[in-house]
Amino acid sequence: MSERILSRDWQDYQLLDSGLGRKLEQFGPYRLIRPEPRAVWKPGLPAGNWADVEAEFVPAKQGGGGKWEKRAPLPERWQIGYRDLKMWVILENSRQVGVFPENGAHWDWIRAQIARHGGQPQVLNLFGYTGLASLAAAKAGAAVTHIDSARRAVALGRDNQALNNLGDKPIRWIVEDAVKFARREVKRGNRYEGIIFDPPKYGLGPKQERWSFFEGFENLCRVLRDCFSGKPQFMVVTAYALESPPEVLQPGLEILLDGLGGELTLGVLGVNEKSAGRKLDLSVTARWSA
């Protein structure tokens, strides 16, 4: 079963418009423009709306990278919220801003799975970025192990934990290569009822460990199969920038979920656009529930 998953309950975020390879977004009181290659259509709003922004990420003319061009004063970071979850927004050199708003629907689903099963499940979050899925799981009662290779992301995750007054929640924040950590967890005998992972298309670990989705995804799924406890509850995987349908996840997930039964849903994460009502699909994803 495949579906489009939308985060409909944002109050502090909106996709205002998109087109010609860019998207116009509102994060709290500030408007930003970021590149978006999937937005191949014409913008729905006049050019004046696009001019009235605080910052735009301008890609480099050659190669990767780019820089933020500020057009109005901006704080170093500012706070927004989704339901009862608070988070910091910060302009990063990678064009990211500390939050992927389309993941809001996943945070809701993760919390529902944990509430449904009860108890205090152990949850592993690999490639966890700034920890919003980890905080959602912890709010619902899970003990979370959060892994990311970027110290900056993990530091912002800790700041998000403090912002939400969740300092007493059992979250382990670890800077490590995701695949290496998962392999060591298998050897240590540590097991998890829930697994969340967001493998990038390409990446580097803290010791320059190289990651390529198409070379490493199935092997990672094989390792994560051994990370599940005897009573697994749920799994969420999100994959960005693949230019592939969600079925690209299927071979790896067949390894990860072998013999577990339950229900698997493949789909795409998207955002509703305010201007013309278009739905902008941003990543492929899959969710499994026991």
PyMOL commands that set and color helices and strands:
alter all, ss='L'
color gray80, all
select helices_A, chain A and resi 47-51+101-117+132-139+151-163+178-188+213-225+246-256
alter helices_A, ss='H'
color red, helices_A
select strands_A, chain A and resi 2-6+13-19+22-27+30-35+55-59+66-70+78-82+85-89+122-126+143-148+171-175+194-197+202-204+210-212+234-240+263-272+279-289
alter strands_A, ss='S'
color yellow, strands_A
deselect
rebuild
show_as cartoon
